[in-house]
């Protein structure tokens, strides 16, 4: 649009130059009222064209500034969305961490219960054996307990130690 107005401006200037050269050959062109009116109209027309050119340049500058501001705003919105997504991912990560911790505690409880009941099963298995006091066996109960409790206790301690070492190791 500015180019069109500049073209009009150059046409008006060329017209004014041509009119001056034509009227210069005439006798006393400046006393002619038509020439003065035409010249005044051309000057008004040139002023109007110059004002429109300036107005269009201001509008173009404003459009450029607005475009820059919109790009900045778009960048800020994208950053905000990134922060929101990061916040949501952090919440999901915390929830997953809590779930993993709960599952780890459940497994630890299951391990402890298993550690308690395995030696008890061992003890009940031993009472089911033939001992001299219960079922005419070769060993008496005192000898059986001397073997049974140290083995069961050491097995429980070793198993608990391994379980807690694995639980506390990151």
Order of alpha helices (4+ residues) and beta strands (2+ residues): alpha-alpha-alpha-alpha
